[in-house]
Amino acid sequence: MEQSFFDSIYFLHCPGLAETFLDVLLSSVPIWLAVMIGLVIGQLPNTKRLNLETVGVELDEMGAVKVDEFSRTNVPSIWAVGDVTNRLNLTPVALMKGTCFSKTIFGGQPTKPDYSNVPCAVFCIPPLCVVGLSEEEAIEQAKGDISIFTSTRQEKTVMKLVVDSETNKVIGASMCGPDAPEIMQSSSSIYY
């Protein structure tokens, strides 16, 4: 029995991911897919041995460091970024938070993390990844025209860029193929 690629994949925490790729991939191309099921249990922030309570830093019920929108704790001289804050624990988010922290502390430019352009990946075979607006979202939100660029490579890779035609700014990207999550993670830095 032939199956469409997207008939066998569940997209958790990535609303609209399948639709982003459907207009790039030909649904009539038969792809055999072995579905692998994994269990994601998460992890707790590893703050116990830091003895933060001795200096008065507040922790939540999970042990995460409580911070404000600029990553400052309740102790004015202590800041926290990354997984210890238990807020969207993803590598690109940690990079963004580090950048915002540096701008705030060392650059004198108070900067809050913007979670609207966090890359989202599905680690299947082949992996899928999106960042920014989908084509449909861009059309709905556009003040002017948008341009769509697609690319297909021999090694079964497809990519789409959604570009604001007026500013030539990339406002969304999606990719399906080898190393897609790593490529999209590095390209997502254009949003910060």
PyMOL commands that set and color helices and strands:
alter all, ss='L'
color gray80, all
select helices_A, chain A and resi 5-7+17-22+48-50+52-55+83-85+91-105+115-117+135-141+180-191
alter helices_A, ss='H'
color red, helices_A
select strands_A, chain A and resi 120-122+128-132+146-153+157-164+169-176
alter strands_A, ss='S'
color yellow, strands_A
deselect
rebuild
show_as cartoon
